[in-house]
Amino acid sequence: MTIEVRVPTLGESVTEATVATWFKKPGDTVAVDEMLCELETDKVTVEVPSPAAGVLGEIVAAEGETVGVDALLATIQAGEGAAPAKAEATPAAAPAAPGGSVDVMVPTLGESVTEATVSTWFKKVGDTVAQDEMLCELETDKVSVEVPAPAAGVLAEILAPEGATVEANGKLAVISGAEAGAAPAAPAAAASAPAAAATGKDVANAPSAEKAMAEAGLSADQVTGTGRDGRIMKEDVARAVATAAAPAAAAPAPAAAPRAPVAAEDAAREERVRMTRLRQTIAKRLKDAQNTAAILTTYNEVDMTEVMAIRNQYKDQFEKKHGVRLGFMSFFTKACCHALKEVPEVNAEIDGNDIVYKNYVHMGVAAGTPQGLVVPVIRDADRMSFAEIEKAIAEKGKRAREGKLTMAEMQGGTFTISNGGVYGSLMSSPILNPPQSGILGMHKIQERPMVINGEIKIRPMMYLALSYDHRIVDGKGAVTFLVRVKEALEDPRRLLMDL
């Protein structure tokens, strides 16, 4: 029997992918769910598992080829191990022995992504499903992933309900065999729910919830689970922590403030869109920064005359030699690295009762993307040349806009630069990127009258803002840092002389 291997659903709004790597070659023996190849989209990397056991026949889409959703990738000559997966379509499968059940697993979610949230189930227990029919949709902090049915049959059990957090390769559901034999499984699954609920403590909690309880010092009996059969979810732990922190006489604070009343005619014109996991992650991290750090901002202004003059003088030669444009970010990165050496606490972080000083600079460069704000990290920026910094910023920025950044590329930063000037911002107070202790805000360059040696002259000026964690950085250190950045930019020769 010949079985087709096709491109799975690649996620919301993604219509094509590139075949990156084949792990098997024609003639190789493959097992069910063994990874056959890897596809790359502009958002995420997707591994394609084998739908059945057998021998890999023809590879239709070679490495480097672009393929659309549901396109044919290869064929498999089904072997003995594949028979149960295909037999459900025939009356012979009616007895539907336990071995005929097929597990629905969480697919590979992409590089460095370890968990997802079940956002929507398209089917319910007892529904008949066809092979490759979409069962549910998962959301990660990078992309949405639809999960197809690995085989035809009846959805016998849903193990991860909507809202549950699941780990990569976790079990989502069970599909029984042919319709005739599998139909009784639906009521059995429904009947099992009260029994499972009665067991209470025997229900496995979400791994993320177990971790959160350990960090908060809570036991399972102190948390009320809202997941399937009383399963404790990560949100339940957060709610329990918030309740414990509130005064005993006060009512537990709701997860979010209720909306103000909305007139019926206005409600009809509103649109409600669920937050993506990326936006939820951004919101949580920013709020955590406000709740944890003592954030204070100090301001200064810099005369950009010298930087602009150097850039105009050398930009053509620079681009011709290095293949990248000379921008302002390399000057600011160099100036910050120079200042961080003099004021190391701005490049440090708090760990419990310790201060961890970083003898290196992994520079975060905030970038706005259609999906939200991300902060790719340029590692060892203090050791880089102007050209290396510009190339790294250009490459990271392009990958950020295309949604191709991995989590590893956005972690480990020691200091961050945010350029709101590209959007026209004249002045702002940037918020810290935890656990960092400092972030520099760049702004719009605007010509203003300035008094230079007793004379009024028009100069290109930029406001600078340094937000810092006052728990670790004193006012003197913050002001000194910003003054050193200002001095280095107003006289870039200081960078060459290490002054």
Sequence and secondary structure as in RCSB ss.txt:
>XXXX:A:sequence
MTIEVRVPTLGESVTEATVATWFKKPGDTVAVDEMLCELETDKVTVEVPSPAAGVLGEIVAAEGETVGVDALLAT
IQAGEGAAPAKAEATPAAAPAAPGGSVDVMVPTLGESVTEATVSTWFKKVGDTVAQDEMLCELETDKVSVEVPAP
AAGVLAEILAPEGATVEANGKLAVISGAEAGAAPAAPAAAASAPAAAATGKDVANAPSAEKAMAEAGLSADQVTG
TGRDGRIMKEDVARAVATAAAPAAAAPAPAAAPRAPVAAEDAAREERVRMTRLRQTIAKRLKDAQNTAAILTTYN
EVDMTEVMAIRNQYKDQFEKKHGVRLGFMSFFTKACCHALKEVPEVNAEIDGNDIVYKNYVHMGVAAGTPQGLVV
PVIRDADRMSFAEIEKAIAEKGKRAREGKLTMAEMQGGTFTISNGGVYGSLMSSPILNPPQSGILGMHKIQERPM
VINGEIKIRPMMYLALSYDHRIVDGKGAVTFLVRVKEALEDPRRLLMDL
>XXXX:A:secstr
 EEEEE    STT  EEEEEEES  TT EE TT EEEEEE SS EEEEE SSSEEEEEE S TT EEETT EEEE
EEE GGGHHHHGGGSGGGTT  GGG EEEE     TT  EEEEEEESS TT EE TT EEEEEE SS EEEEE S
SSEEEEEESS TT EEETT EEEEEESSHHHHTTHHHHHHHHHHHHHHHGGGS   HHHHHHHHHHT  GGGS  
 SGGG   HHHHHHHHHHHHS TTS    SS       HHHHTT       HHHHHHHHHHHHHHHHS EEEEEE
EEE HHHHHHHHHHHHHHHHHHSS   SHHHHHHHHHHHHHHSGGGGEEEETTEEEE SS  EEE EEETTEEE 
 EETTGGG  HHHHHHHHHHHHHHHHTT   GGGGS  SEEEEEGGGGT S       TT SEEEEE   EEEEE
EETTEEEEEEEEEEEEEEETTT  HHHHHHHHHHHHHHHHSTHHHHHT 
